[in-house]
Amino acid sequence: MHKDELITLHQILVEIKEYFQKTRPESKFSEYESLKITPMQLYKSKLEHKHAIFVLGNEIANIMKEVDPISSGRISARMKELAEKTLKEIEIMV
C-alpha cells in the first residue's frame, strides 16, 4: 500500500474508534493513544502509520468480540501479530 492509502485507512479506523467511544463510553484505546500518532501527522513514516493501524485494528477487534467472538478473536490475534512485527521493523530503523 502507498502511504496516502495507509493514511486514509488510518483515518477510517479512527472514525470507527470515535464511533465506539460515543456508543460505548467504556471502550478503551489506551495502546493506540499511547502511540501519539494521528492520521493528520503526515510527516510520520509509512511504517509508523502501518503500526498504528494494526494497534488500532487490534483494539477495535477486541471491542467487537462481544458481538462476534469467534471471528473477532482471530482478527484481533492477527492484528496484534502484525503490530508486533511492524514495531520490530520500526526499532530496526531507529
C-alpha positions in Angstrom: 0.0 0.0 0.0 1.1 3.5 -0.6 1.5 5.9 2.2 -1.6 8.0 1.2 -3.7 4.8 1.2 -2.4 3.9 4.7 -3.3 7.3 6.0 -6.8 7.0 4.6 -7.2 3.6 6.2 -5.8 5.1 9.4 -8.4 7.9 9.3 -11.3 5.4 8.7 -10.2 3.3 11.7 -10.0 6.5 13.8 -13.6 7.3 12.8 -14.6 3.7 13.9 -12.8 4.3 17.2 -14.7 7.6 17.7 -18.0 5.8 17.0 -17.2 3.2 19.7 -16.2 5.9 22.1 -19.6 7.6 21.6 -21.7 4.5 21.7 -19.7 2.6 24.2 -18.0 5.0 26.6 -16.3 2.2 28.4 -14.3 1.4 25.2 -10.6 2.0 25.8 -8.0 2.6 23.2 -5.0 3.1 25.5 -2.4 1.3 23.5 -3.3 3.3 20.3 -3.5 6.6 22.2 -0.1 5.9 23.8 1.4 5.9 20.3 0.7 9.6 19.9 0.1 9.3 16.2 -2.9 10.5 14.2 -3.8 10.3 10.5 -3.2 14.1 10.3 0.5 13.7 11.1 1.6 13.3 7.5 5.3 13.6 8.4 5.2 10.3 10.3 6.6 7.4 8.4 4.6 4.9 6.4 5.7 2.3 8.9 4.6 4.3 11.9 1.1 4.7 10.3 1.1 1.0 9.5 1.9 0.1 13.1 -0.8 2.5 14.4 -3.4 0.8 12.0 -2.6 -2.7 13.4 -2.7 -1.5 17.0 -6.0 0.3 16.5 -7.4 -2.6 14.5 -6.5 -4.9 17.4 -8.3 -2.7 19.9 -11.4 -2.4 17.7 -11.5 -6.2 17.2 -11.2 -6.7 20.9 -14.3 -4.5 21.4 -16.1 -6.3 18.7 -15.6 -9.7 20.4 -18.8 -9.0 22.4 -20.7 -9.1 19.1 -18.8 -11.8 17.2 -16.4 -13.6 19.5 -15.1 -16.2 17.0 -14.0 -14.1 14.0 -13.2 -11.0 16.0 -10.8 -13.1 18.2 -9.0 -14.3 15.1 -8.8 -10.7 13.7 -7.6 -9.4 17.0 -4.8 -12.0 17.2 -3.7 -11.3 13.6 -3.7 -7.5 14.2 -1.6 -8.0 17.3 0.8 -10.2 15.5 1.2 -7.6 12.7 1.6 -4.8 15.2 4.4 -6.6 16.9 6.1 -7.3 13.5 5.9 -3.6 12.5 7.2 -2.5 15.8 10.3 -4.6 15.4 10.7 -3.1 11.9 10.5 0.4 13.4 13.0 -0.5 16.1 15.5 -1.7 13.4 15.2 1.5 11.5 15.9 3.7 14.6 
